């Protein structure tokens, strides 16, 4: 059960990467009146789960998991796998449409790399610190999938858990910003959780040509948040 325990550590709100300080534009959607109720929050987060994070970040994470696993096996193809990791990392950074979204994933990636390289459970695994440090400016999903692959977490479980952690962070941002009660937050998580398995299964097999992060409302919300007068969150 050790891979499961490691996965729980990776998705824990206690993971010190600063995820709780970001709303990914949700705070501006609240300020603008787009998200005012529990139903509004469910629609906003659910749409992003299906058409944003679930349609681009999740399949990219799935491909990163496969590439990291291949790199960890060593052999003649390890170098090519690590090159693919670097290319996917660059693609993800390029997909961030605003300064806030890019700064968020770079900061969280940096924090996770620092944690992992000083964590015996990761650092003691042969070659993994060197592989991770070989990636220039690692984004958060790149560092996160490195840990999941090193700890041999099954890809399906890893992608589902990654989506859960994202959804939980969005719900907690809504609870604070709308604001909503704790019970409303749990109802949202229960509803979103029912959708995650199908989104994760799709992400595992979605061909790269079908990946899409086309979420114009998110890009607008994030851009507007950069100049929002009063803010609780960094994005």
Backbone torsions as a table, in degrees:
resi	resn	phi	psi	omega
1	UNK	NA	2.1	-175.4
2	UNK	-60.1	-42.1	177.4
3	UNK	-57.5	-37.1	177.9
4	UNK	-64.8	-43.3	178.9
5	UNK	-62.5	-42.3	177.9
6	UNK	-63.8	-38.2	178.9
7	UNK	-64.4	-41.0	177.5
8	UNK	-61.1	-36.4	176.8
9	UNK	-65.6	-39.7	-178.8
10	UNK	-66.4	-30.5	-177.2
11	UNK	-100.9	3.3	-179.1
12	UNK	-68.4	138.9	173.8
13	UNK	-60.8	-16.5	178.7
14	UNK	-78.5	-8.3	178.6
15	UNK	-61.0	120.3	-170.8
16	UNK	-82.4	69.2	178.4
17	UNK	-119.1	-1.2	176.3
18	UNK	82.2	17.4	-177.3
19	UNK	-58.7	-33.4	-176.1
20	UNK	-66.5	-13.1	-178.7
21	UNK	-88.7	0.7	-176.0
22	UNK	-118.8	144.3	175.5
23	UNK	-119.7	-7.8	179.8
24	UNK	55.3	48.0	175.6
25	UNK	87.3	-13.1	-178.1
26	UNK	-61.8	-36.5	-179.5
27	UNK	-61.6	-38.2	178.1
28	UNK	-70.8	-36.2	177.2
29	UNK	-60.2	-35.6	175.4
30	UNK	-68.5	-46.2	179.9
31	UNK	-59.7	-37.5	-177.6
32	UNK	-80.6	-9.0	179.8
33	UNK	89.2	3.9	178.1
34	UNK	-70.8	-37.7	178.4
35	UNK	-114.9	107.3	-178.5
36	UNK	-122.0	-21.2	-172.6
37	UNK	-131.9	173.5	175.6
38	UNK	-60.1	-41.0	179.6
39	UNK	-64.8	-39.5	177.4
40	UNK	-62.1	-44.2	-179.7
41	UNK	-63.7	-39.9	178.4
42	UNK	-61.9	-40.3	-179.3
43	UNK	-69.6	-45.3	-178.5
44	UNK	-61.4	-52.8	-176.9
45	UNK	-69.1	-39.2	179.9
46	UNK	-64.2	-40.7	177.9
47	UNK	-63.7	-41.1	178.6
48	UNK	-67.7	-36.0	177.0
49	UNK	-59.4	-44.8	-177.1
50	UNK	-76.7	-46.3	-166.8
51	UNK	-108.6	-9.5	-179.7
52	UNK	-114.4	-86.6	-179.3
53	UNK	-57.9	-42.2	-177.8
54	UNK	-73.9	-21.1	-176.7
55	UNK	-99.9	-11.2	179.1
56	UNK	-132.2	-58.1	-175.4
57	UNK	-65.3	-40.7	-178.8
58	UNK	-66.8	-48.6	176.9
59	UNK	-64.7	-32.7	175.9
60	UNK	-64.7	-41.2	177.0
61	UNK	-62.8	-39.1	178.4
62	UNK	-62.2	-42.1	179.5
63	UNK	-69.4	-36.4	176.0
64	UNK	-62.3	-41.7	178.3
65	UNK	-57.9	-44.2	-179.6
66	UNK	-65.8	-41.9	-179.2
67	UNK	-68.0	-42.5	177.3
68	UNK	-61.7	-42.3	-179.4
69	UNK	-61.8	-40.8	178.9
70	UNK	-66.9	-40.5	177.7
71	UNK	-63.0	-36.3	-179.0
72	UNK	-70.3	-21.6	179.3
73	UNK	-75.5	-17.3	-178.7
74	UNK	75.8	-162.0	178.7
75	UNK	85.6	-172.7	-172.9
76	UNK	-66.6	-27.6	-175.4
77	UNK	-92.0	-1.6	-177.1
78	UNK	-63.5	-40.5	180.0
79	UNK	-63.8	-40.8	178.2
80	UNK	-65.4	-37.9	179.2
81	UNK	-65.7	-41.1	179.0
82	UNK	-67.4	-34.5	175.2
83	UNK	-64.8	-36.5	176.9
84	UNK	-66.4	-39.9	176.1
85	UNK	-57.3	-46.3	179.8
86	UNK	-61.8	-40.1	179.6
87	UNK	-67.3	-41.6	178.2
88	UNK	-65.8	-38.2	177.2
89	UNK	-61.6	-44.0	178.2
90	UNK	-63.6	-39.0	177.9
91	UNK	-62.4	-41.9	-178.7
92	UNK	-66.8	-42.8	177.4
93	UNK	-60.5	-40.6	179.7
94	UNK	-67.8	-24.5	-178.5
95	UNK	-78.9	-12.1	179.1
96	UNK	-75.7	117.6	-167.3
97	UNK	-87.8	-9.2	179.6
98	UNK	-133.7	163.8	178.9
99	UNK	-62.7	-38.3	-179.4
100	UNK	-65.4	-45.0	-178.7
101	UNK	-65.0	-37.7	178.3
102	UNK	-69.5	-44.2	179.5
103	UNK	-61.6	-35.7	179.4
104	UNK	-61.3	-52.5	-175.7
105	UNK	-69.8	-31.9	177.4
106	UNK	-69.4	-43.2	179.5
107	UNK	-64.5	-45.8	-179.3
108	UNK	-67.2	-37.2	175.9
109	UNK	-63.4	-44.0	178.8
110	UNK	-61.1	-45.0	-178.8
111	UNK	-64.4	-39.4	-179.8
112	UNK	-69.8	-38.7	176.6
113	UNK	-61.0	-45.2	178.7
114	UNK	-60.0	-41.2	178.9
115	UNK	-64.1	-48.4	-174.3
116	UNK	-66.2	-40.5	-177.7
117	UNK	-69.0	-18.2	176.5
118	UNK	-104.9	6.3	-177.0
119	UNK	-101.4	113.7	-177.0
120	UNK	-53.4	-34.8	-178.3
121	UNK	-62.0	-24.0	176.7
122	UNK	-104.3	-48.4	-173.0
123	UNK	-63.6	-26.8	-178.7
124	UNK	-78.9	-10.9	178.9
125	UNK	-77.4	126.1	-172.1
126	UNK	-56.1	123.3	171.2
127	UNK	85.2	-11.7	-171.6
128	UNK	-73.0	-36.8	177.5
129	UNK	-63.5	-44.0	179.5
130	UNK	-62.5	-41.7	179.4
131	UNK	-63.1	-45.3	-178.0
132	UNK	-66.5	-42.2	-178.7
133	UNK	-72.3	-13.2	177.7
134	UNK	-75.7	-14.7	180.0
135	UNK	-86.2	122.2	-179.8
136	UNK	-77.8	127.3	178.6
137	UNK	50.3	64.4	-177.1
138	UNK	-66.8	131.4	174.1
139	UNK	-75.9	164.7	-177.4
140	UNK	-57.7	-49.3	-179.6
141	UNK	-62.1	-27.5	178.5
142	UNK	-68.0	-47.0	178.9
143	UNK	-68.2	-39.8	-177.6
144	UNK	-64.4	-44.4	-179.4
145	UNK	-70.7	-26.9	174.5
146	UNK	-61.7	-44.5	178.8
147	UNK	-65.0	-44.0	-179.4
148	UNK	-62.6	-40.7	179.0
149	UNK	-68.8	-43.4	179.7
150	UNK	-61.3	-34.5	-179.4
151	UNK	-90.8	8.2	173.7
152	UNK	57.5	41.4	174.4
153	UNK	-76.2	130.5	179.0
154	UNK	-57.4	137.3	-174.4
155	UNK	-55.5	-42.4	-179.0
156	UNK	-61.3	-44.3	178.8
157	UNK	-66.7	-38.3	-178.8
158	UNK	-64.3	-46.1	-178.8
159	UNK	-66.1	-42.5	178.0
160	UNK	-61.6	-41.8	-179.9
161	UNK	-67.7	-37.2	177.5
162	UNK	-61.3	-44.0	178.5
163	UNK	-66.1	-38.7	177.6
164	UNK	-61.1	-46.2	-179.3
165	UNK	-61.5	-40.5	177.2
166	UNK	-62.9	-47.0	-178.6
167	UNK	-63.4	-41.3	180.0
168	UNK	-62.2	-41.3	179.5
169	UNK	-65.5	-39.1	177.7
170	UNK	-65.2	-41.7	179.3
171	UNK	-64.8	-42.7	179.1
172	UNK	-64.9	-33.3	175.0
173	UNK	-65.8	-40.1	178.4
174	UNK	-66.2	-40.3	178.6
175	UNK	-57.8	-39.2	-178.8
176	UNK	-79.4	-40.3	-169.1
177	UNK	-87.9	-32.8	-173.6
178	UNK	-64.9	-50.5	-8.3
179	UNK	-89.4	164.6	175.6
180	UNK	-123.6	159.7	176.0
181	UNK	-79.0	166.7	179.5
182	UNK	-63.6	-36.3	178.5
183	UNK	-65.4	-39.3	176.8
184	UNK	-62.0	-39.7	177.9
185	UNK	-61.4	-40.5	178.7
186	UNK	-69.3	-35.0	175.6
187	UNK	-64.1	-41.7	178.3
188	UNK	-61.6	-45.1	-179.2
189	UNK	-64.1	-37.6	178.9
190	UNK	-64.9	-42.2	-179.9
191	UNK	-67.8	-45.8	179.2
192	UNK	-65.2	-38.0	-179.4
193	UNK	-60.4	-33.7	177.8
194	UNK	-63.9	-26.9	-177.1
195	UNK	-88.8	-19.4	-172.8
196	UNK	-64.0	-42.7	-178.6
197	UNK	-55.8	-43.7	-179.4
198	UNK	-66.9	-39.5	178.6
199	UNK	-64.7	-41.2	180.0
200	UNK	-66.1	-43.0	179.3
201	UNK	-61.8	-40.3	177.6
202	UNK	-64.9	-41.6	-178.0
203	UNK	-61.2	-33.6	-177.3
204	UNK	-67.6	-24.9	-175.0
205	UNK	-119.5	-2.7	-176.7
206	UNK	-66.1	122.1	179.4
207	UNK	-65.9	150.4	-173.4
208	UNK	-58.7	-33.3	179.5
209	UNK	-66.4	-15.4	-179.6
210	UNK	-99.6	-2.6	177.3
211	UNK	-64.9	141.2	-179.6
212	UNK	-153.6	131.9	173.8
213	UNK	-114.0	29.5	-177.8
214	UNK	-69.8	95.3	179.9
215	UNK	-138.1	75.3	-174.3
216	UNK	-60.2	-35.0	179.2
217	UNK	-64.6	-36.7	177.0
218	UNK	-64.6	-44.6	-179.7
219	UNK	-62.1	-41.6	179.0
220	UNK	-66.1	-45.6	-179.7
221	UNK	-60.6	-43.1	-179.7
222	UNK	-65.5	-41.2	178.6
223	UNK	-63.3	-44.5	180.0
224	UNK	-66.0	-33.2	-179.4
225	UNK	-63.3	-28.7	-177.8
226	UNK	-60.5	-26.5	-179.6
227	UNK	-116.8	14.5	178.4
228	UNK	-64.8	137.7	-170.9
229	UNK	-68.8	-50.6	178.3
230	UNK	-115.8	134.4	-174.4
231	UNK	-143.6	144.1	169.2
232	UNK	-96.1	-29.1	-170.9
233	UNK	-113.9	161.9	-178.6
234	UNK	-87.3	-8.6	176.7
235	UNK	-150.2	NA	NA
